[in-house]
Every structure is written in structure tokens, then in C-alpha cells.
Amino acid sequence: MISTYKKLIGIAMLGCFAISMNTGGLTAIQILKKAEQKLSSSTVIADVSIVIKRPKWTKTMELKTWSKGMDYAMAYVKGPDKDEGTVYLKAKKDVYNYLPKVKKTVKLPSNLLSQNWMGTDMTTDDLVKLSKLTLEYDADLSGSAQVSGRDCYVITLIPKPEAEVLWGKLVLSIDKKDFIQLKTMFYDEDLELVNTVIGTDIKNLGGKILASKLTMIPAGKTGQSTVITYKTMKFDTPIADAFFSKSNMPKVKP
């Protein structure tokens, strides 16, 4: 998982319907849609652990998150102690931060959403945005690879001309058996590699077979990573829109 995003200019659009490398007749878009369906749900509630690793220190955070469609998301910080009770909210185009120590809710400028969140290698957008890749990118089936011990399709995504997205290119490795997105390489508008995310520890989460651990490795930064572990996930639990409101932020509990 909001927007002051840069557009990619001057890159030829890739074909959507390449069929090769023993795909069983599936196109790149069909493969991508199957991967999206793994996480498709009206709502998601999750318990998440985030470990920030740096050459000289390590920090662990615990979160409870709620999301509904592409418009609403809430994150409650359970730990460490000094951050406990901090709440982040995305409600359509508005984003807020509740600070429990001063009992104050602050509206955040939208450009902060594309900056690193609480010292991690993720942006706030990575945490709260539920993006439909098939709506925003054109896809090309560009190869095969092994990731986390599984055979994968490799799909290259280039933004559509009208798409307001952060990345100039994405390269995805999608498991051929269960259509789990096991590796994503993020490139900036100059097509320089920025981050690589690798999925491991495949298990049943809320009735779906998913990679429960995601490791984000920034390019060119030795000894630096962010490891996201989904401990529990619940899909399609009814959540009222009113839950995702500024007035509700002080009342949210994990």
C-alpha cells in the first residue's frame, strides 16, 4: 500500500499480450490479475511486525492495520513503547497522524507519503496504498526465474501514460503454482534500481496462501533492510467507513 507522483516520460509502451516461455497460454496481464486476486478483498485486518536493520543498529516495530478498498487505511503502532498508540490514517486523499502523548491529531502534507516512514525503507504509500497494478501499468512477460525455491514468471511493468505512480518500472516474479508475488524490483523514473522486495515463508494467512515475510533491500546500501512479517491476516471483515475517521483515531485499539 496517495499522491504527488512523478510521471514516466519518453518510454515506449510494452505489449500486454506476450505469450511465451511455457505460460500455459496465460498472458502477462492474466498472470498479474491472478496474483492480484490473492490479495483481493473488501477489507484486510493484519498484525504486522517490522524489523528495521542498519549496519550499526536494529529496531523492531509492531503494528495493527486495517484497510478498506483503495480509499481507507489505518495503522496503530503497538511497539516499541515510546511509539505505542501512534495512529496513522488515510481517508481518501487525506492523511493524518495521531500523537497519543500530546493527544493531538495532525494532518500530514501529501508529499510525505512518498518519503520513508518512521525510519524504515518503506514509504507511507507502501504501507497504506492498495494499488491495482493492472490499472496503472502495461505488462510484458519477459522471462522465468527461481525465487524462494519456486519457479516464477518474470513480468515487466511500465506505467500507462495517464498513471500517477511513483515508479518508472517494476519487475515482478510471480510463482507459477500459486501465483504469489515473490519478488518485486522497483526502478525510478531514470530506470535506476531503488528497492528489491523478496517474499518468503509461504503459509496460509486468513485462508489465502501467501508469502508471510517480505524483505525490502534498498539498492547500494550494504547492511540495510526492512523485514515485514505478517503474523495474522483477516479478509472481508465488515468495517464501517466511519472507522476511518479523524475523530475515531484516539479511540482505535489493537
C-alpha positions as CSV (number, residue, x, y, z in Angstrom):
1,M,0.0,0.0,0.0
2,I,-1.8,8.8,-2.3
3,S,-0.1,11.3,-4.4
4,T,2.5,13.6,-5.6
5,Y,3.9,11.1,-8.0
6,K,6.2,11.6,-11.0
7,K,5.2,10.5,-14.5
8,L,7.5,8.5,-16.7
9,I,8.1,10.3,-20.0
10,G,9.5,9.1,-23.3
11,I,9.4,5.3,-22.7
12,A,7.8,3.1,-25.3
13,M,4.8,1.1,-24.0
14,L,5.3,-2.6,-23.7
15,G,2.9,-5.1,-25.3
16,C,0.3,-6.6,-22.9
17,F,-0.2,-9.9,-24.6
18,A,3.2,-11.7,-25.0
19,I,2.8,-15.4,-24.6
20,S,6.0,-17.5,-24.4
21,M,8.2,-19.5,-22.1
22,N,5.6,-22.2,-21.3
23,T,3.0,-20.0,-19.7
24,G,0.2,-22.4,-20.3
25,G,-1.5,-19.9,-22.7
26,L,-1.7,-17.2,-20.0
27,T,-0.8,-13.6,-21.0
28,A,1.2,-11.3,-18.7
29,I,-2.0,-9.4,-17.7
30,Q,-3.8,-12.7,-16.9
31,I,-0.9,-13.8,-14.7
32,L,-0.8,-10.4,-13.0
33,K,-4.6,-10.5,-12.3
34,K,-4.2,-13.9,-10.8
35,A,-1.6,-12.5,-8.4
36,E,-3.8,-9.6,-7.5
37,Q,-6.7,-11.9,-6.8
38,K,-4.6,-13.4,-4.0
39,L,-5.0,-10.2,-2.0
40,S,-8.3,-9.1,-3.4
41,S,-10.8,-8.5,-0.7
42,S,-13.2,-5.8,0.5
43,T,-11.2,-5.3,3.8
44,V,-7.9,-6.5,5.3
45,I,-7.0,-6.6,9.0
46,A,-3.5,-7.6,9.9
47,D,-1.0,-7.9,12.7
48,V,2.4,-6.9,11.4
49,S,6.0,-6.9,12.7
50,I,8.6,-4.6,11.0
51,V,12.3,-5.0,11.7
52,I,14.5,-2.2,10.5
53,K,18.1,-3.3,10.0
54,R,21.0,-0.9,9.7
55,P,24.8,-1.6,9.9
56,K,25.0,-0.3,13.5
57,W,21.5,-0.9,14.9
58,T,18.2,-2.8,14.6
59,K,14.7,-1.6,15.6
60,T,11.5,-3.7,15.8
61,M,8.0,-2.3,15.5
62,E,4.6,-4.0,15.9
63,L,1.5,-2.7,14.1
64,K,-2.2,-3.4,13.8
65,T,-3.5,-2.4,10.4
66,W,-7.0,-2.0,8.8
67,S,-7.7,-1.3,5.2
68,K,-10.8,-1.0,3.1
69,G,-10.6,-0.8,-0.7
70,M,-8.2,1.8,-2.1
71,D,-9.5,4.8,-0.1
72,Y,-9.2,3.8,3.5
73,A,-6.4,2.6,5.8
74,M,-5.4,2.8,9.5
75,A,-2.2,1.7,11.3
76,Y,-1.9,1.5,15.1
77,V,1.7,1.3,16.5
78,K,1.8,-1.3,19.3
79,G,5.5,-1.1,19.9
80,P,8.2,0.0,20.7
81,D,6.9,1.6,24.0
82,K,7.9,5.1,23.0
83,D,5.7,5.0,19.9
84,E,2.8,2.9,21.3
85,G,-0.6,4.4,20.5
86,T,0.6,6.4,17.5
87,V,-2.0,6.1,14.7
88,Y,-1.8,6.8,11.0
89,L,-4.9,7.3,8.9
90,K,-5.5,7.5,5.1
91,A,-9.1,8.6,4.3
92,K,-9.3,9.1,0.5
93,K,-6.8,11.9,-0.2
94,D,-6.3,13.0,3.4
95,V,-3.7,11.6,5.7
96,Y,-3.5,12.1,9.5
97,N,-1.1,11.2,12.4
98,Y,-2.5,10.9,16.0
99,L,0.1,11.5,18.7
100,P,-1.0,10.0,22.0
101,K,1.5,11.7,24.3
102,V,0.1,15.2,23.4
103,K,-3.4,13.8,22.4
104,K,-3.2,15.7,19.1
105,T,-4.1,14.8,15.5
106,V,-2.0,16.3,12.8
107,K,-2.9,16.4,9.1
108,L,0.2,15.4,7.0
109,P,1.1,17.0,3.7
110,S,0.6,14.6,0.9
111,N,4.2,14.7,-0.3
112,L,5.3,13.0,3.0
113,L,3.6,9.9,1.7
114,S,6.4,9.3,-0.8
115,Q,9.1,9.6,1.9
116,N,10.5,7.0,4.2
117,W,8.1,6.1,7.1
118,M,9.4,6.1,10.7
119,G,13.0,5.2,9.7
120,T,12.0,2.2,7.5
121,D,12.9,1.6,3.9
122,M,9.2,1.9,3.0
123,T,7.2,5.0,2.2
124,T,3.9,5.7,3.8
125,D,2.5,4.9,0.4
126,D,3.9,1.4,0.7
127,L,2.1,0.9,3.9
128,V,-1.3,2.2,3.1
129,K,-1.9,2.3,-0.6
130,L,-3.8,-0.6,-2.2
131,S,-2.8,-0.3,-5.8
132,K,-4.2,-2.1,-8.8
133,L,-1.2,-2.8,-11.0
134,T,-3.3,-3.9,-14.0
135,L,-5.0,-0.5,-14.0
136,E,-1.8,1.6,-13.8
137,Y,0.8,-0.4,-15.8
138,D,1.2,-2.2,-19.1
139,A,2.8,-5.6,-18.7
140,D,5.2,-7.8,-20.7
141,L,6.1,-11.4,-19.9
142,S,9.9,-11.1,-20.0
143,G,11.3,-14.4,-18.6
144,S,11.4,-17.0,-15.9
145,A,13.3,-17.3,-12.6
146,Q,13.5,-19.2,-9.4
147,V,12.7,-17.2,-6.2
148,S,12.4,-18.7,-2.7
149,G,12.7,-22.1,-4.3
150,R,9.7,-21.7,-6.6
151,D,9.5,-21.4,-10.4
152,C,8.3,-17.9,-11.3
153,Y,7.1,-15.9,-14.3
154,V,9.0,-12.6,-14.7
155,I,6.8,-9.7,-15.7
156,T,8.0,-6.2,-16.5
157,L,5.6,-3.3,-15.9
158,I,5.8,0.2,-17.4
159,P,3.3,2.9,-16.3
160,K,0.5,3.9,-18.6
161,P,0.8,7.4,-19.9
162,E,-2.1,8.7,-17.6
163,A,-1.0,6.8,-14.5
164,E,0.1,8.8,-11.5
165,V,2.6,6.4,-10.0
166,L,5.9,6.6,-8.2
167,W,7.9,4.0,-10.2
168,G,9.3,4.2,-13.7
169,K,9.4,0.4,-14.0
170,L,8.5,-2.6,-11.9
171,V,9.9,-6.2,-12.5
172,L,7.8,-8.9,-10.7
173,S,8.5,-12.5,-10.2
174,I,5.2,-14.4,-9.7
175,D,5.0,-18.0,-8.6
176,K,3.8,-20.3,-11.4
177,K,1.9,-22.7,-9.0
178,D,0.1,-20.4,-6.6
179,F,0.5,-17.0,-8.3
180,I,2.2,-15.5,-5.3
181,Q,4.2,-12.3,-5.9
182,L,7.6,-13.4,-4.6
183,K,9.9,-10.7,-5.8
184,T,9.5,-7.1,-6.9
185,M,12.2,-4.8,-8.2
186,F,11.4,-1.0,-8.1
187,Y,13.0,1.4,-10.6
188,D,12.8,5.2,-10.5
189,E,11.9,7.4,-13.5
190,D,15.5,7.2,-14.7
191,L,15.2,3.4,-14.6
192,E,17.7,3.1,-11.8
193,L,17.0,0.3,-9.3
194,V,15.8,1.7,-6.0
195,N,14.5,-1.3,-3.9
196,T,14.1,-5.0,-4.2
197,V,11.4,-6.9,-2.2
198,I,11.6,-10.7,-1.7
199,G,8.8,-12.8,-0.3
200,T,9.5,-15.9,1.8
201,D,7.9,-18.1,4.5
202,I,4.8,-19.1,2.4
203,K,1.9,-20.0,4.6
204,N,-1.9,-19.9,5.0
205,L,-3.0,-16.4,6.1
206,G,-6.7,-15.9,6.6
207,G,-7.4,-18.7,4.1
208,K,-5.0,-17.5,1.4
209,I,-1.6,-19.0,0.6
210,L,0.8,-16.0,0.8
211,A,4.4,-15.0,1.5
212,S,4.2,-14.1,5.1
213,K,7.6,-12.3,5.2
214,L,8.7,-9.5,2.9
215,T,12.3,-8.3,2.9
216,M,12.9,-4.9,1.4
217,I,16.5,-4.3,0.3
218,P,17.5,-0.8,-0.9
219,A,20.0,-0.7,-3.8
220,G,23.5,0.3,-3.0
221,K,23.1,0.3,0.8
222,T,25.0,-2.6,2.3
223,G,23.7,-4.0,5.6
224,Q,20.4,-2.1,5.3
225,S,16.9,-3.7,5.0
226,T,13.4,-3.7,6.3
227,V,11.7,-7.0,7.1
228,I,7.9,-7.1,7.2
229,T,6.3,-10.2,8.8
230,Y,2.5,-10.7,8.6
231,K,1.6,-12.6,11.7
232,T,-2.2,-12.7,11.1
233,M,-4.5,-11.5,8.3
234,K,-8.3,-11.4,8.1
235,F,-10.1,-10.7,4.8
236,D,-13.5,-9.4,4.1
237,T,-14.4,-8.5,7.7
238,P,-17.1,-5.7,7.5
239,I,-15.6,-2.3,8.6
240,A,-17.8,0.9,8.5
241,D,-16.4,3.9,6.7
242,A,-16.8,5.8,9.9
243,F,-14.0,3.7,11.5
244,F,-11.6,5.5,9.1
245,S,-12.2,9.0,10.5
246,K,-10.1,11.6,12.2
247,S,-12.5,11.6,15.2
248,N,-12.0,7.9,15.7
249,M,-8.2,7.9,15.7
250,P,-7.9,8.5,19.5
251,K,-10.3,5.6,20.1
252,V,-8.6,2.9,18.0
253,K,-7.2,0.0,19.9
254,P,-5.2,-3.0,18.6
